[in-house]
Amino acid sequence: MRTILALLLVGLCSQDPGLRDLIQRLEDDRAESREKAQKEIVALGESAIPALKEVIDSVKSPGELKLRAAAVIREIELSVKAAKAYREPKKITLKMADRTLREALDEIVRQAEVKIDAGGVDVAAKVTLDVADASLFEVLDLLCKDQTDRTWEPHEDGSIRFSRDRHLPCPAAYGGPFRLRIQSLNAQRNNDFKARTVVLTLSLQADWDRRYKPSKIVEIEIGKIVDDQGSALEVTPMDGNFNIRAAPGAVVRIGVGIMQDSGESGRVFVIRGLSPTATAIHFEGTARFSFPLDQREIRFEKPAVTETREVGDTTIKLGRVGMPENWTLSFHKSPTSTTPAWSRSITQRFDADSFVVVDQDGGEAPVTMRMQNRGRFMNDEGVYYQAFVQRNAAKALKEVRFRFVDQTLVKSIPFKFTGIALP
């Protein structure tokens, strides 16, 4: 079989002996050899796709090889999309003592290839910096550390603007183009006849270089947390099923209880079990940023009263009832899904204005789907939309279509905070 396969590949890939050898190794009996060959083909990029398609189209190719070649093509295509959505940023190395802010900024602009507007601050002020392989955000925070008349902010076009204002001393962790800050830490201390207790509310906020375009939905997870007395702490994320929208960093309080929402790029945690004598906490976790790779049009042709479709990490359910027709569209998390903050991300992945009902004559009835509910019911996590459609019921349905992002790239950024003083 391998002899026949080798002859076949000579005919298909004679122009590139190296690629021919790699494709042949996809049939190797050793799994590690097949996996290595697949990685090397993917590294060749789109130039390898024509040869792989020839193998798939050939009637002489073994079925298993066709499946593996198709898998390699999918991985190459995903890699190309990922490269367009994300690239590792350039790091900054800078060592200067008692130099002007203008000199420091000029060097940052050169190394990070970013535009900086410093017209609002004293660029003749003296600064000292000593950093190696640091991120842009970290270097900018160091330049403004402990300053009462110098701070910075990112613009949506990716540029940086300095202004004459106090720089807030938020503890932060950095990774690539991302930053995670402790936005607030509040303590509720009780001292009754039974015991003294301390409950913390911790708000974490994610941010990123605006030249990158991740989803505004960021999943933040605390994995390990202790106080300086070694107490085992209980952590509960304040998510709930409330559909609350706020600007990044906003805090919303409801009644006498506390419901905090740091916006789409933040998360609030309630921490219990601290020692009453604790003075600091240490914690670590992971922030996950999702980049949408491919928004495509989902079509249900001649839809029945109810329809179901598997799309990537999501099960989509479509239904209608009554007249005027009440259309429902719900998204449900597939068991294999690893998409961060899946239910919250649906609001950005689904284009609610793109829903169109088309009849047999091609007549279109576009509507905007409105979200009705989001949460977990009977172990089924789902996001539900609804809209009424006015159309001629005598005409049969041709299709229903809408746009949805079914592929995402996830960048996981670990973070660690030590010695965070308790209020």
MOPE-V583071 format. One line per field, one symbol per residue. ss: DSSP state (h for helix, s for strand, l for the rest). psi: psi as a letter, one per 30 degrees, with the letter a starting at -180 (. if undefined). burial: # if it has 16 or more other C-alpha atoms within 10 Angstrom, else .. Layout:
BEGIN
ss->???
psi->???
burial->???
END
This chain:
BEGIN
ss->lhhhhhhhhhhhllllhhhhhhhhhlllllhhhhhhhhhhhhhhhhhhhhhhhhhhhlllllhhhhhhhhhhhhhhhhhhhhhhhllllllssssssssshhhhhhhhhhhhlllssllllllllssssssssslhhhhhhhhhllllllsssslllllssssllllllllssssllssssssssssssssllllssssssssssssslllllllllssssssssssllllslssssllllllllllllllllllllllllllllssssssslllllllssssssssssssssssssssssllllssssssllsssssssslllsssssssssllllllllhhhhhhhhsllllsssssllllssssllssssssssllsssssssssslllllllsssssssssssssssssssssssssll
psi->eeeeeeeeeeeehffieeeeeeeeffgkfkeeeeeeeeeeeeffafffeeeeeeeefkffkkeeeeeeeeeeeeeeeeeeeeeffkkklklkkkjkkhlleeeeeeeeeeefhlkkjgfgljffkklkkjlkhlleeeeeeefgkgkfgjllkklfgflkkklilkjkikklkkjbglkkkjeljkkjkkjafelklkkkjkkkkkllkfflilkfjkkkkkekkllgggkkkkkjkidagkikkllkflkkkjbflkjkjglfglkkkkklgkkfgkfllkllakkkkkjkejklkkkjkikaeklkkkjbgkkkkkllkajlkjkkkkkkkkfgkgkkheeefefffkjffgkkkkafggkkiklkkkkelkakkhgjklkklkkkkjljffklkelkllkkjfklkkjkjklkkkhjkk.
burial->....#..###.##.....##.######......#..##..##.....##.##.###....#...##.###.##.#####.##..##....####.....###.##..#......##.#..###...#.#....########.###....###.#....######..#....##############...........################.#########..####......#.##.........##.#.......#################..#.####..#########...#.#..#....#....########......########....########..####..#####......####.#..##......########.#.....###############.#####..#...
END
